[in-house]
């Protein structure tokens, strides 16, 4: 199986390869998008297009991003995978997504180009394979916000309206989103391979994943153990980044954990306002399985399913394989803790390390929870001159004194501390009410101005100026709920 790029780029900058299609046939099936009535470009990510080596004038060709036409060299397919959804195992597959291929960029990078909502596939299970405009715009907003925050994520290249309704609880305007990802290999892809009970197919997938994402460990003496360990470390780093900005994924099923270490699937996701580890936004997560405070634990649970799938490759003797996997999984907690604490030190302006730093951070969080303090605004306020007036509460004042004492024991100046904190504490996040207002204007009134301004603000999340005050305010509404849009 060769991953060698094609020697010349097709017109408009498309430069395709199709390495995933060279995996065993069980992992994919050839399928074409279903044309739509009236494709119309809603959003086009010009900077992303340019970074991919694509001609920005492609924004004038919505048919390419709706599935009515195929870019030269595309070979569309749907990927097979499985997944534990709320602990229950299901054989899934791309029911409303079609992979066009892998774009090879001028810098030698490789990215999947996937259409989301282009019609049914063999995995649709009686679904229509379509997507509604609102959820596709939400994915565009949140994924680009995550990118601006420096968090590994899939990205959004385009949203095209289809001119056709989709039918959920009510008729909704349809859309197709073009998603860009390092790959769409998931924990659920490995679960699917394990369910086939085909060791050769499992090994082919593992070898492919090593070549595509982890070449530096592919030649190690125990490459599949190295794969497991590296994926564990990368997921620990990713979840720590989520926790540090108050991001709640909302649907951490195993099919939504990418082996690349990117955030994937922006269905019922949202950002926390008042700090509370029990925060849940998803309308279907009635028992809080995927609550903010549960995300590290769920990530480890998902990684255990990945380890189970890899057992035949870890050792021929099952008990030894289980022991190897168990030992590897034990590294998640220290990796996560290290990344989270490093991030918290940065948010608190700490350049040095002391043994009580974790307790300092955790006592602030405890006060925030008790006071219902806004997560983002509290940390941002600490990095400014207003930090001493956050609250007259004795618990806060005691904490503030301990923090100031801690800062005094490091050599950095006040200006250096403030600059460090402001580079690690965003001033703006995608506030839920702002996102909803942008979606309502776009979907109900065909007015993109609110959404475009929100995108412009979110593209510079660490900028703070008086005219952005409306984007820093939390909503007064309680009980906010999000929906997956399927």
Secondary structure, 3 states (H helix, E strand, C coil): CCCCCCCCCCHHHCCEECCHHHCCHHHEEECCCCCCCCCEEEEECHHHHHHCCCCHHHHHCHHHHHCCCCCCCCCCEEECCEEEECCEEEECCCCCEEEEEEEECCCCCEEEEEEECECCCCCCCCCCCEEEHHHHHHHHHHHHHHHHCCCCECEEEEEEEEEEEEECCCEEEEEEEEEEECCCCEHHHHHHHHHCCCHHHHHHHHHHHHHHHCHHHHCCCCHHHHHHHHHHHHHHHHHHHHHHHCEECCCCCHHHCECCCCECCCCCCEECCECCCCCCCECCCCCCCCCHHHHHHHHHHHHHHHHHHHHHHHCCCHHHHHHHHHHHHCHHHHHHHHHHHHHHHHHCCCCCCCCCHHHHHHHHHHHHHHHCCEHHHHHHHHCCHHHHHCCCCHHHHHHHHHHHHHHHCCCCCHHHHHHHHHCCCCCCCCCHHHHHHHHHHHHHHCCCHHHHHHHHHHCCCCCCCHHHHHHCCCCCCCCCCECCCC
